[in-house]
Amino acid sequence: MEQKNSLPETPRTEEPGEEAALKEPPVHRGFWGKLDRFFGITASGSDFKREMLAGLTCFITAVYILMINAEMFGAVIPAGSAEEAYGAAYIATAMGAVAGTMLMAFLARMPLAQASGMGISAFIVYTLILGGTGLSYANCLVFTLFDGIIFILLTVTGLRKKIFRAIPAGIRNIIPVGIGLFIAFIGMQNAGIIVADAFTLVSLVSFNVFGNNTFFNMAGAIVALLGVIAIAVMEKKKVKGAILWGLLGAAALYYALTGLGAACGSVACRAFYEAFSLSDPFSAFAAWGKYSAGTLFSEGFDFSAYLAIEGHNVGTLLVLLFSSALALGMIAMFDTIGTLYATCEKADLLDGSGAPIRMEKMMLSDAIASCAGAIAGTSTVTTLSESSAGVVAGGKTGFTALTAGVMFLVAMFLSPLARLIPRPATAAALIWVGVLMMSSVVKIDWTDPAQAVVAFLTFTVMLLGYSISKGIGAGILAYLLIMICTGKIKQISVPTYILGALFLLTFLLT
């Protein structure tokens, strides 16, 4: 199996107005003229109205991330109550989104939005924190900060692209599929579609109306599945913001069904409404200031809880820190670079060699935003694939990102409304994200046994092993063994050997 890692070299950084697509001179005067010239709006063939509509479209398709990320991190932030944990996570996520999107607007001047990567958040929450490692929420924020700092150094030195090239093409292409399945699996669990089973470990929830399953459990599963179908129908009809509308529709249906259940005497449905309350929007800011802001500095470097577990020592801690940081770093790089290429291609923002213009500034934007996100209390900030919705709507410049960034800022004050979205509704969005991420599966030559087994091991270990990093490691080790056994040792790069050795140590020592 030959390694196809050919990526076009990134061209020199271009200022607004330099690329070939910028043909017409600005026509606005005064303040608007300065904005026009700064972002290159008229020169790109766009206008303010189109850019603003594109920014709103981008925001509408991406705002659900604030709720889903808050739902995930709300389960691990050690707050006084679930409501405080959710509020703290919501504000932290929104701050990361504002920082990243504004950097895209003013530093990179590109029509892309940024926020916490859900694949990365899932890895931190479900693998590092809830996976029995002994690491805390604050400990993981340290990883995020270090990754951001490393990304800054790798970006300014040009090494980030070289590291990316060290990953076999087959694994790079299949990672989004594995992450998508992982996220969808989490969504199905949250909605109660997939439930625990003593014999097979997991099973499909029973929809038998005469069985022992409660109406409350069935309602969640039904709402999530109908939500996914609704999103698919709207996407098929090219409805702007289909994910958000599907999420809101699923929430409304869930309230209708549980309300009906409560009226009919369902104890679980009544308990759901008894626990229902609306809080002061500023209480989320208070919770954030108490439980998330700066937590990485006050508690992040305290690993006493990990070391107190039997069998853990400084050596195993160093291995865990290194392997986890490596996994987080690779996930973030794949997510960002893949999104940049795909989105910029749709916006016709590629240079003559096929690489996105201002790629270094875009990667620097997400690196700086990751540091800001860690300080705020959220996971690694990355470029959102939902940005393609704004691009399709006509966005071509950083003014699209500016509009989306302002909307994320406004959304910070709407956390109580966001808290009304039940888990089955957010699960529908998670499952749909999994659907979207499956598109990369066609990039694998499944007729080639070598490529097929590497890809298969990568995403199945991610999903069934409930670990993104172990899936990546399994894929790299399988790739190395196949290349060596087929006499293609010379085609393996030295960095790939190094990555394989690091993952082998991770499997043997953790």
Beta strands, then each sheet from edge to edge (+ up, - down):
strand 1: 114-116
strand 2: 194-197
strand 3: 201-204
strand 4: 381-383
sheet 1: 1+ 4-
sheet 2: 2+ 3-
end
